[in-house]
Amino acid sequence: MNDRNFPNGKVEMQWSYPGRPAPHYSLDLHTSAANMIAWLVRHRPRYLLTFPSVAQELASHPDARRLTELGLKGVVAISEVVSDDASDLVRKSFGCEFAQIYGCTEMGAIALQSSDDGTLLVCDESVLVELIDDDHQPVEPGETGRVILTSLYNFATPFIRYEVGDYATSADGVSPSGRAFTRLQRIEGRQRNALVTGGMGGLGEGVIALIGGVAIFAVPSERLFHPRLEANLRSEVDSVRACHIHEALAVAGVDRQ
């Protein structure tokens, strides 16, 4: 049974153990954007922790004007790359800062976004981050490389020079705040989330995309240059999200099935 369903969601009185009581609320991601907004307005949290795509969807919703009523101190993005457009839209709609936490299940928090210049400051006390090129050599400042991680305090199941599949760009210079942490300019994305077909990289003949929170698969049909797009739209998908999907399909020049 899913105890995070709308309208109540789940309430927990402890954020972490051990620690002081800190009530927090969670809601199923399959909830429509309209109901998410209504739920947030009812609970009025101080901070919102969510995927950037979800925050962007809420900020684009016709009810987005209600988000300013929340009085949020900040929106924290996890699990996905944060684009500049998403950051600007979320800041405008929510009326607060949009910060990013870079992490993974194996390591926990890896880097936190600095309020000084938007770069990511690595949690050097708990994890060693290396950026290497295809020749396994460290990249220069300002260059992009594969993310290699070593956990410093995971004694039970240590990860040593563990490659998660992410790519990041190294930041040049020191933080304006003077904090002596390793800096990342941005997280570029994860290689294994791309489907490569026909010898093409990136968005080739076969594409996996995430549009409005719905997974879209482009599957080549018998006619090689006329791929057939299949999308399984759940009944819970609201009209605004469905409109975004159909617009994206039209722009891509793909016939709806």
Phi and psi restraints in degrees (value plus and minus 20) as a CYANA .aco file:
   2 ASN   PHI    -108.9   -68.9
   2 ASN   PSI      91.2   131.2
   3 ASP   PHI    -111.6   -71.6
   3 ASP   PSI      -6.7    33.3
   4 ARG   PHI    -128.1   -88.1
   4 ARG   PSI      -3.4    36.6
   5 ASN   PHI     -91.5   -51.5
   5 ASN   PSI     132.3   172.3
   6 PHE   PHI     -87.8   -47.8
   6 PHE   PSI     124.4   164.4
   7 PRO   PHI    -114.1   -74.1
   7 PRO   PSI     -32.7     7.3
   8 ASN   PHI    -110.9   -70.9
   8 ASN   PSI     -57.3   -17.3
   9 GLY   PHI      49.3    89.3
   9 GLY   PSI    -182.9  -142.9
  10 LYS   PHI    -138.3   -98.3
  10 LYS   PSI     117.0   157.0
  11 VAL   PHI    -134.4   -94.4
  11 VAL   PSI     106.7   146.7
  12 GLU   PHI    -144.7  -104.7
  12 GLU   PSI     120.4   160.4
  13 MET   PHI    -114.7   -74.7
  13 MET   PSI     -21.1    18.9
  14 GLN   PHI    -152.8  -112.8
  14 GLN   PSI     108.5   148.5
  15 TRP   PHI    -102.1   -62.1
  15 TRP   PSI     -60.9   -20.9
  16 SER   PHI    -170.9  -130.9
  16 SER   PSI     139.9   179.9
  17 TYR   PHI    -143.0  -103.0
  17 TYR   PSI     113.1   153.1
  18 PRO   PHI     -96.0   -56.0
  18 PRO   PSI     145.4   185.4
  19 GLY   PHI     144.9   184.9
  19 GLY   PSI     152.6   192.6
  20 ARG   PHI     -94.7   -54.7
  20 ARG   PSI     133.3   173.3
  21 PRO   PHI     -77.5   -37.5
  21 PRO   PSI     113.8   153.8
  22 ALA   PHI    -168.7  -128.7
  22 ALA   PSI      71.2   111.2
  23 PRO   PHI     -78.1   -38.1
  23 PRO   PSI     116.8   156.8
  24 HIS   PHI    -163.4  -123.4
  24 HIS   PSI     137.6   177.6
  25 TYR   PHI    -145.0  -105.0
  25 TYR   PSI     125.5   165.5
  26 SER   PHI    -157.4  -117.4
  26 SER   PSI     130.0   170.0
  27 LEU   PHI    -157.9  -117.9
  27 LEU   PSI     123.1   163.1
  28 ASP   PHI     -79.7   -39.7
  28 ASP   PSI     114.7   154.7
  29 LEU   PHI     -89.0   -49.0
  29 LEU   PSI     -35.1     4.9
  30 HIS   PHI     -98.1   -58.1
  30 HIS   PSI     -25.7    14.3
  31 THR   PHI     -83.9   -43.9
  31 THR   PSI     121.6   161.6
  32 SER   PHI     -85.3   -45.3
  32 SER   PSI     137.4   177.4
  33 ALA   PHI     -81.2   -41.2
  33 ALA   PSI     -59.7   -19.7
  34 ALA   PHI     -81.5   -41.5
  34 ALA   PSI     -63.4   -23.4
  35 ASN   PHI     -91.1   -51.1
  35 ASN   PSI     -53.3   -13.3
  36 MET   PHI     -80.1   -40.1
  36 MET   PSI     -65.4   -25.4
  37 ILE   PHI     -83.2   -43.2
  37 ILE   PSI     -64.1   -24.1
  38 ALA   PHI     -80.6   -40.6
  38 ALA   PSI     -60.8   -20.8
  39 TRP   PHI     -85.2   -45.2
  39 TRP   PSI     -61.8   -21.8
  40 LEU   PHI     -85.1   -45.1
  40 LEU   PSI     -62.7   -22.7
  41 VAL   PHI     -83.0   -43.0
  41 VAL   PSI     -56.0   -16.0
  42 ARG   PHI     -89.2   -49.2
  42 ARG   PSI     -60.4   -20.4
  43 HIS   PHI    -108.2   -68.2
  43 HIS   PSI     -46.5    -6.5
  44 ARG   PHI      28.6    68.6
  44 ARG   PSI      43.8    83.8
  45 PRO   PHI     -92.9   -52.9
  45 PRO   PSI     143.4   183.4
  46 ARG   PHI    -103.3   -63.3
  46 ARG   PSI     -52.5   -12.5
  47 TYR   PHI    -155.2  -115.2
  47 TYR   PSI     131.4   171.4
  48 LEU   PHI    -142.3  -102.3
  48 LEU   PSI     103.5   143.5
  49 LEU   PHI    -129.6   -89.6
  49 LEU   PSI      97.7   137.7
  50 THR   PHI    -181.5  -141.5
  50 THR   PSI     156.9   196.9
  51 PHE   PHI     -94.5   -54.5
  51 PHE   PSI     124.4   164.4
  52 PRO   PHI     -75.6   -35.6
  52 PRO   PSI     -58.7   -18.7
  53 SER   PHI     -83.8   -43.8
  53 SER   PSI     -54.9   -14.9
  54 VAL   PHI     -90.6   -50.6
  54 VAL   PSI     -65.3   -25.3
  55 ALA   PHI     -79.9   -39.9
  55 ALA   PSI     -60.2   -20.2
  56 GLN   PHI     -87.1   -47.1
  56 GLN   PSI     -57.7   -17.7
  57 GLU   PHI     -85.7   -45.7
  57 GLU   PSI     -61.8   -21.8
  58 LEU   PHI     -83.6   -43.6
  58 LEU   PSI     -61.6   -21.6
  59 ALA   PHI     -88.1   -48.1
  59 ALA   PSI     -42.4    -2.4
  60 SER   PHI    -112.9   -72.9
  60 SER   PSI     -26.1    13.9
  61 HIS   PHI     -95.5   -55.5
  61 HIS   PSI     129.5   169.5
  62 PRO   PHI     -76.9   -36.9
  62 PRO   PSI     -46.4    -6.4
  63 ASP   PHI    -108.4   -68.4
  63 ASP   PSI      -8.8    31.2
  64 ALA   PHI     -80.7   -40.7
  64 ALA   PSI     -44.4    -4.4
  65 ARG   PHI     -80.1   -40.1
  65 ARG   PSI     -44.2    -4.2
  66 ARG   PHI     -93.1   -53.1
  66 ARG   PSI     -37.7     2.3
  67 LEU   PHI     -85.6   -45.6
  67 LEU   PSI     -49.2    -9.2
  68 THR   PHI     -88.4   -48.4
  68 THR   PSI     -38.7     1.3
  69 GLU   PHI     -90.5   -50.5
  69 GLU   PSI     -38.1     1.9
  70 LEU   PHI     -89.1   -49.1
  70 LEU   PSI     -52.4   -12.4
  71 GLY   PHI      46.2    86.2
  71 GLY   PSI      15.6    55.6
  72 LEU   PHI     -82.5   -42.5
  72 LEU   PSI     124.4   164.4
  73 LYS   PHI    -105.4   -65.4
  73 LYS   PSI     -42.4    -2.4
  74 GLY   PHI    -197.6  -157.6
  74 GLY   PSI     133.1   173.1
  75 VAL   PHI    -132.4   -92.4
  75 VAL   PSI     107.5   147.5
  76 VAL   PHI    -129.0   -89.0
  76 VAL   PSI     104.2   144.2
  77 ALA   PHI    -116.4   -76.4
  77 ALA   PSI     117.5   157.5
  78 ILE   PHI    -154.6  -114.6
  78 ILE   PSI     137.3   177.3
  79 SER   PHI      53.0    93.0
  79 SER   PSI     -34.8     5.2
  80 GLU   PHI    -154.1  -114.1
  80 GLU   PSI     139.7   179.7
  81 VAL   PHI     -91.0   -51.0
  81 VAL   PSI     117.8   157.8
  82 VAL   PHI    -120.2   -80.2
  82 VAL   PSI      99.1   139.1
  83 SER   PHI    -106.3   -66.3
  83 SER   PSI     140.1   180.1
  84 ASP   PHI     -83.8   -43.8
  84 ASP   PSI     -58.7   -18.7
  85 ASP   PHI     -82.7   -42.7
  85 ASP   PSI     -62.0   -22.0
  86 ALA   PHI     -84.6   -44.6
  86 ALA   PSI     -62.1   -22.1
  87 SER   PHI     -80.6   -40.6
  87 SER   PSI     -66.1   -26.1
  88 ASP   PHI     -83.5   -43.5
  88 ASP   PSI     -62.9   -22.9
  89 LEU   PHI     -86.0   -46.0
  89 LEU   PSI     -64.1   -24.1
  90 VAL   PHI     -85.8   -45.8
  90 VAL   PSI     -62.6   -22.6
  91 ARG   PHI     -80.3   -40.3
  91 ARG   PSI     -61.8   -21.8
  92 LYS   PHI     -88.9   -48.9
  92 LYS   PSI     -63.3   -23.3
  93 SER   PHI     -96.8   -56.8
  93 SER   PSI     -60.3   -20.3
  94 PHE   PHI    -108.5   -68.5
  94 PHE   PSI     -38.1     1.9
  95 GLY   PHI      50.6    90.6
  95 GLY   PSI      11.2    51.2
  96 CYS   PHI    -172.5  -132.5
  96 CYS   PSI     155.4   195.4
  97 GLU   PHI     -93.9   -53.9
  97 GLU   PSI     133.8   173.8
  98 PHE   PHI    -140.4  -100.4
  98 PHE   PSI      85.1   125.1
  99 ALA   PHI    -129.1   -89.1
  99 ALA   PSI     133.2   173.2
 100 GLN   PHI    -135.3   -95.3
 100 GLN   PSI     117.2   157.2
 101 ILE   PHI    -131.8   -91.8
 101 ILE   PSI     103.2   143.2
 102 TYR   PHI    -119.5   -79.5
 102 TYR   PSI     104.0   144.0
 103 GLY   PHI    -180.8  -140.8
 103 GLY   PSI    -199.9  -159.9
 104 CYS   PHI    -172.3  -132.3
 104 CYS   PSI     143.8   183.8
 105 THR   PHI     -80.1   -40.1
 105 THR   PSI     -59.3   -19.3
 106 GLU   PHI     -90.6   -50.6
 106 GLU   PSI     -51.7   -11.7
 107 MET   PHI    -131.9   -91.9
 107 MET   PSI     -38.2     1.8
 108 GLY   PHI      58.8    98.8
 108 GLY   PSI    -165.1  -125.1
 109 ALA   PHI     -89.8   -49.8
 109 ALA   PSI     110.7   150.7
 110 ILE   PHI    -126.8   -86.8
 110 ILE   PSI     -63.1   -23.1
 111 ALA   PHI    -172.2  -132.2
 111 ALA   PSI     129.7   169.7
 112 LEU   PHI    -141.3  -101.3
 112 LEU   PSI     121.0   161.0
 113 GLN   PHI     -92.8   -52.8
 113 GLN   PSI     113.5   153.5
 114 SER   PHI    -103.7   -63.7
 114 SER   PSI     119.4   159.4
 115 SER   PHI     -98.8   -58.8
 115 SER   PSI     -29.5    10.5
 116 ASP   PHI     -95.6   -55.6
 116 ASP   PSI     -68.3   -28.3
 117 ASP   PHI    -159.9  -119.9
 117 ASP   PSI     -13.9    26.1
 118 GLY   PHI      63.2   103.2
 118 GLY   PSI     -23.8    16.2
 119 THR   PHI     -93.7   -53.7
 119 THR   PSI     148.4   188.4
 120 LEU   PHI    -123.2   -83.2
 120 LEU   PSI     106.9   146.9
 121 LEU   PHI    -116.7   -76.7
 121 LEU   PSI     100.9   140.9
 122 VAL   PHI     -91.1   -51.1
 122 VAL   PSI     121.5   161.5
 123 CYS   PHI     -98.6   -58.6
 123 CYS   PSI      53.5    93.5
 124 ASP   PHI     -81.4   -41.4
 124 ASP   PSI     -42.6    -2.6
 125 GLU   PHI     -89.0   -49.0
 125 GLU   PSI     -44.0    -4.0
 126 SER   PHI    -140.6  -100.6
 126 SER   PSI     -36.0     4.0
 127 VAL   PHI    -167.1  -127.1
 127 VAL   PSI     119.9   159.9
 128 LEU   PHI    -118.7   -78.7
 128 LEU   PSI     102.7   142.7
 129 VAL   PHI    -130.5   -90.5
 129 VAL   PSI     106.3   146.3
 130 GLU   PHI    -139.6   -99.6
 130 GLU   PSI     122.5   162.5
 131 LEU   PHI    -137.0   -97.0
 131 LEU   PSI      99.0   139.0
 132 ILE   PHI    -145.7  -105.7
 132 ILE   PSI     135.6   175.6
 133 ASP   PHI    -111.5   -71.5
 133 ASP   PSI    -191.7  -151.7
 134 ASP   PHI     -88.2   -48.2
 134 ASP   PSI     -36.5     3.5
 135 ASP   PHI    -115.8   -75.8
 135 ASP   PSI      -9.0    31.0
 136 HIS   PHI      46.7    86.7
 136 HIS   PSI       7.8    47.8
 137 GLN   PHI    -128.4   -88.4
 137 GLN   PSI     126.9   166.9
 138 PRO   PHI     -79.6   -39.6
 138 PRO   PSI     118.9   158.9
 139 VAL   PHI    -100.5   -60.5
 139 VAL   PSI     138.5   178.5
 140 GLU   PHI    -102.6   -62.6
 140 GLU   PSI     139.4   179.4
 141 PRO   PHI     -73.6   -33.6
 141 PRO   PSI     113.9   153.9
 142 GLY   PHI      70.0   110.0
 142 GLY   PSI     -26.8    13.2
 143 GLU   PHI    -119.1   -79.1
 143 GLU   PSI     140.0   180.0
 144 THR   PHI    -122.0   -82.0
 144 THR   PSI     119.2   159.2
 145 GLY   PHI    -168.0  -128.0
 145 GLY   PSI     152.6   192.6
 146 ARG   PHI     -95.1   -55.1
 146 ARG   PSI     119.9   159.9
 147 VAL   PHI    -105.3   -65.3
 147 VAL   PSI     103.0   143.0
 148 ILE   PHI    -139.0   -99.0
 148 ILE   PSI     108.6   148.6
 149 LEU   PHI    -140.8  -100.8
 149 LEU   PSI     123.4   163.4
 150 THR   PHI    -151.6  -111.6
 150 THR   PSI     100.8   140.8
 151 SER   PHI     -99.0   -59.0
 151 SER   PSI     116.0   156.0
 152 LEU   PHI    -118.1   -78.1
 152 LEU   PSI     -36.4     3.6
 153 TYR   PHI    -148.2  -108.2
 153 TYR   PSI     -10.1    29.9
 154 ASN   PHI    -111.7   -71.7
 154 ASN   PSI      62.6   102.6
 155 PHE   PHI     -96.8   -56.8
 155 PHE   PSI     -46.4    -6.4
 156 ALA   PHI     -93.8   -53.8
 156 ALA   PSI     -68.2   -28.2
 157 THR   PHI    -151.9  -111.9
 157 THR   PSI      55.1    95.1
 158 PRO   PHI     -87.7   -47.7
 158 PRO   PSI     124.4   164.4
 159 PHE   PHI    -131.6   -91.6
 159 PHE   PSI      99.9   139.9
 160 ILE   PHI    -139.6   -99.6
 160 ILE   PSI      98.1   138.1
 161 ARG   PHI      30.2    70.2
 161 ARG   PSI      37.0    77.0
 162 TYR   PHI    -112.7   -72.7
 162 TYR   PSI     105.6   145.6
 163 GLU   PHI    -117.4   -77.4
 163 GLU   PSI      99.0   139.0
 164 VAL   PHI    -111.6   -71.6
 164 VAL   PSI     -29.9    10.1
 165 GLY   PHI      77.1   117.1
 165 GLY   PSI     -21.9    18.1
 166 ASP   PHI    -104.9   -64.9
 166 ASP   PSI     137.1   177.1
 167 TYR   PHI    -141.3  -101.3
 167 TYR   PSI     117.8   157.8
 168 ALA   PHI    -159.3  -119.3
 168 ALA   PSI     137.3   177.3
 169 THR   PHI    -127.6   -87.6
 169 THR   PSI     110.0   150.0
 170 SER   PHI     -93.6   -53.6
 170 SER   PSI     121.6   161.6
 171 ALA   PHI    -110.4   -70.4
 171 ALA   PSI     126.0   166.0
 172 ASP   PHI    -115.1   -75.1
 172 ASP   PSI     122.4   162.4
 173 GLY   PHI      61.9   101.9
 173 GLY   PSI    -187.9  -147.9
 174 VAL   PHI    -128.9   -88.9
 174 VAL   PSI     143.0   183.0
 175 SER   PHI     -86.8   -46.8
 175 SER   PSI     120.5   160.5
 176 PRO   PHI     -77.5   -37.5
 176 PRO   PSI     -45.3    -5.3
 177 SER   PHI     -98.5   -58.5
 177 SER   PSI     -33.1     6.9
 178 GLY   PHI      66.7   106.7
 178 GLY   PSI     -18.9    21.1
 179 ARG   PHI     -86.7   -46.7
 179 ARG   PSI     109.6   149.6
 180 ALA   PHI    -110.6   -70.6
 180 ALA   PSI      36.7    76.7
 181 PHE   PHI    -128.7   -88.7
 181 PHE   PSI     133.1   173.1
 182 THR   PHI     -80.7   -40.7
 182 THR   PSI     118.7   158.7
 183 ARG   PHI    -139.7   -99.7
 183 ARG   PSI     120.3   160.3
 184 LEU   PHI    -135.8   -95.8
 184 LEU   PSI     112.4   152.4
 185 GLN   PHI     -88.8   -48.8
 185 GLN   PSI     -63.0   -23.0
 186 ARG   PHI    -189.8  -149.8
 186 ARG   PSI     142.3   182.3
 187 ILE   PHI    -116.1   -76.1
 187 ILE   PSI     104.3   144.3
 188 GLU   PHI    -105.2   -65.2
 188 GLU   PSI     -49.3    -9.3
 189 GLY   PHI     120.3   160.3
 189 GLY   PSI    -195.4  -155.4
 190 ARG   PHI    -138.4   -98.4
 190 ARG   PSI     109.1   149.1
 191 GLN   PHI     -83.0   -43.0
 191 GLN   PSI     -60.9   -20.9
 192 ARG   PHI     -94.6   -54.6
 192 ARG   PSI     -24.6    15.4
 193 ASN   PHI    -105.7   -65.7
 193 ASN   PSI     -20.5    19.5
 194 ALA   PHI    -123.5   -83.5
 194 ALA   PSI     118.9   158.9
 195 LEU   PHI    -119.0   -79.0
 195 LEU   PSI     103.3   143.3
 196 VAL   PHI    -131.0   -91.0
 196 VAL   PSI     105.4   145.4
 197 THR   PHI    -155.9  -115.9
 197 THR   PSI     137.2   177.2
 198 GLY   PHI      41.5    81.5
 198 GLY   PSI       5.4    45.4
 199 GLY   PHI      54.0    94.0
 199 GLY   PSI      -6.7    33.3
 200 MET   PHI    -129.7   -89.7
 200 MET   PSI     125.7   165.7
 201 GLY   PHI    -120.9   -80.9
 201 GLY   PSI     145.5   185.5
 202 GLY   PHI      48.3    88.3
 202 GLY   PSI    -152.2  -112.2
 203 LEU   PHI    -108.7   -68.7
 203 LEU   PSI      64.8   104.8
 204 GLY   PHI    -113.5   -73.5
 204 GLY   PSI    -168.8  -128.8
 205 GLU   PHI     -88.9   -48.9
 205 GLU   PSI     -48.7    -8.7
 206 GLY   PHI    -130.6   -90.6
 206 GLY   PSI     110.3   150.3
 207 VAL   PHI    -151.5  -111.5
 207 VAL   PSI     116.5   156.5
 208 ILE   PHI    -132.6   -92.6
 208 ILE   PSI     104.5   144.5
 209 ALA   PHI    -152.6  -112.6
 209 ALA   PSI     139.8   179.8
 210 LEU   PHI    -139.6   -99.6
 210 LEU   PSI      88.4   128.4
 211 ILE   PHI    -139.4   -99.4
 211 ILE   PSI      96.5   136.5
 212 GLY   PHI      40.3    80.3
 212 GLY   PSI       8.7    48.7
 213 GLY   PHI      63.5   103.5
 213 GLY   PSI     -13.4    26.6
 214 VAL   PHI    -135.9   -95.9
 214 VAL   PSI     111.0   151.0
 215 ALA   PHI     -94.8   -54.8
 215 ALA   PSI     110.2   150.2
 216 ILE   PHI    -138.1   -98.1
 216 ILE   PSI     110.7   150.7
 217 PHE   PHI    -138.6   -98.6
 217 PHE   PSI     106.6   146.6
 218 ALA   PHI    -118.9   -78.9
 218 ALA   PSI      94.3   134.3
 219 VAL   PHI    -131.3   -91.3
 219 VAL   PSI      96.9   136.9
 220 PRO   PHI     -77.8   -37.8
 220 PRO   PSI     112.7   152.7
 221 SER   PHI    -115.0   -75.0
 221 SER   PSI    -184.5  -144.5
 222 GLU   PHI     -82.9   -42.9
 222 GLU   PSI     -51.7   -11.7
 223 ARG   PHI    -111.1   -71.1
 223 ARG   PSI      90.0   130.0
 224 LEU   PHI     -75.1   -35.1
 224 LEU   PSI     -59.6   -19.6
 225 PHE   PHI    -116.0   -76.0
 225 PHE   PSI      -6.5    33.5
 226 HIS   PHI    -149.7  -109.7
 226 HIS   PSI      53.5    93.5
 227 PRO   PHI     -84.1   -44.1
 227 PRO   PSI     127.6   167.6
 228 ARG   PHI    -124.1   -84.1
 228 ARG   PSI     105.9   145.9
 229 LEU   PHI    -114.2   -74.2
 229 LEU   PSI     110.1   150.1
 230 GLU   PHI    -138.3   -98.3
 230 GLU   PSI     108.1   148.1
 231 ALA   PHI    -151.2  -111.2
 231 ALA   PSI     108.0   148.0
 232 ASN   PHI    -119.7   -79.7
 232 ASN   PSI      79.6   119.6
 233 LEU   PHI    -112.0   -72.0
 233 LEU   PSI      97.9   137.9
 234 ARG   PHI     -89.8   -49.8
 234 ARG   PSI     137.6   177.6
 235 SER   PHI     -86.6   -46.6
 235 SER   PSI     -40.9    -0.9
 236 GLU   PHI     -96.8   -56.8
 236 GLU   PSI     -33.7     6.3
 237 VAL   PHI     -84.6   -44.6
 237 VAL   PSI     102.6   142.6
 238 ASP   PHI     -97.8   -57.8
 238 ASP   PSI     150.0   190.0
 239 SER   PHI     -85.2   -45.2
 239 SER   PSI     -53.8   -13.8
 240 VAL   PHI     -86.4   -46.4
 240 VAL   PSI     -65.0   -25.0
 241 ARG   PHI     -84.4   -44.4
 241 ARG   PSI     -62.9   -22.9
 242 ALA   PHI     -82.0   -42.0
 242 ALA   PSI     -56.8   -16.8
 243 CYS   PHI     -83.4   -43.4
 243 CYS   PSI     -62.9   -22.9
 244 HIS   PHI     -79.7   -39.7
 244 HIS   PSI     -61.2   -21.2
 245 ILE   PHI     -84.8   -44.8
 245 ILE   PSI     -67.6   -27.6
 246 HIS   PHI     -85.9   -45.9
 246 HIS   PSI     -54.8   -14.8
 247 GLU   PHI     -84.6   -44.6
 247 GLU   PSI     -61.6   -21.6
 248 ALA   PHI     -84.9   -44.9
 248 ALA   PSI     -58.6   -18.6
 249 LEU   PHI     -85.0   -45.0
 249 LEU   PSI     -59.9   -19.9
 250 ALA   PHI     -85.0   -45.0
 250 ALA   PSI     -61.8   -21.8
 251 VAL   PHI     -82.1   -42.1
 251 VAL   PSI     -57.6   -17.6
 252 ALA   PHI     -96.0   -56.0
 252 ALA   PSI     -27.4    12.6
 253 GLY   PHI      52.3    92.3
 253 GLY   PSI      10.4    50.4
 254 VAL   PHI    -127.8   -87.8
 254 VAL   PSI     111.7   151.7
 255 ASP   PHI     -90.4   -50.4
 255 ASP   PSI     119.1   159.1
 256 ARG   PHI     -94.9   -54.9
 256 ARG   PSI     118.0   158.0
